[in-house]
Amino acid sequence: MLSPLGRESYDALLRAAGFGRAGSEDAHALIDGGTLRQARAHELAPLIGARLARGEVVVADPTVAEALRRAHAECRARSLLCEKAGTRAVEHLAKARVSTLLIKGVALLHQAYADPGERPMSDVDLLIVRREQWRLACEIFDAQGYRRSSNERRPVTSRLSYALAFATPEGPTLELHRSLGPRTLFAVDYAAILGRAHRAPPGFIPSPNDHFLLLGIHAAKHAYGLPLRAAVDGLALARRCAVDAHAVCELAPAWRARRALAAWVGALRDCGLAGWEQLPAPAFAPSCRPFSEDRGGPRKALAVCRLADSPARALGSLGAKVALRLAAAVPWSDSIA
């Protein structure tokens, strides 16, 4: 887990990244060695470095400035490599008429960010829209020389997982998804998302409204234990693509994601998200427990499998979820600690 951020450091990072609450002071004098350490921990150093290169921020310390420029340059090279790997993977599957969606990192490069060097990526997330094509997609990548990740420590749950990791010939890891998260948590209509998707150079990417809600679901799946960069993803997408708040709220109940969206928007409003204030009150209940949506049998079966794989990890996960259920809400500044 990352070190906790005080309110002052939290606001300083957001301002340095070009976001933050209305009325915040200028960020130029706040980008020092301490801010750099926090920016690295929360995956915002490349974005701040890009803003420095454009002259949008000023850094007095030349050592800090050089570190930010280097973070931006390295991130840009890595992101372009991930985009190349994603494009190649989509091309392999398209030849077999496998329906795919690029989600999160590579998709956000084309929607939310102006420069590939602004948003760091550790892998490429590719979703197989039709579940019956999942096995075919895996076989295609095996035939193309992609190496499956080892799951020796998870012999049971790896067979039930919603994603499988492959090492690509280009270098980056490819996360091949059959869903964004455990199917028992949410009821996302991936076929409908594909119908509304936009075509980008690497492949199809979700519409801004769909992607905004998918980011909220992803945050809920991780119990909001994410770096501040995850919040900036949502803020950047909402700012650059003019996400329709009412449309997203109408979509959330059908995906069983109303509470996940409530917690997500609540976190982003704390980071400066504007334009969501006049929505109906039921859309954002004060008590946000993302994991309480699911009460089905399949999730209980998966819990047994997790216990078989790793008793200590399964019990630790259960304890974390119990703590979430006891909390009235999940403040973002606490959840990224």
Secondary structure, DSSP 8 states (H G I E B T S, - for coil): ------HHHHHHHHHHTT---TT---SGGG-SHHHHHHHHHTT-HHHHHHHHHTTSS--S-HHHHHHHHHHHHHHHHHHHHHHHHHHHHHHHHHTTT--EEEETHHHHHHHT-SSGGGS--SEEEEEESSGGGHHHHHHHHHHTT-EE---TT-TTHHHH-SEEEEE-TTSSEEEEESSSS-TTT----HHHHHHH-EE-SSSEE--HHHHHHHHHHHHHHTTT---HHHHHHHHHHHHHHT--HHHHHHHGGGGT-HHHHHHHHHHHHHTT--S-TTS-GGGG-S---GGGG---HHHHHHHHHHHHH-HHHHHHHHHHHHHHHHSS---HHHHT-
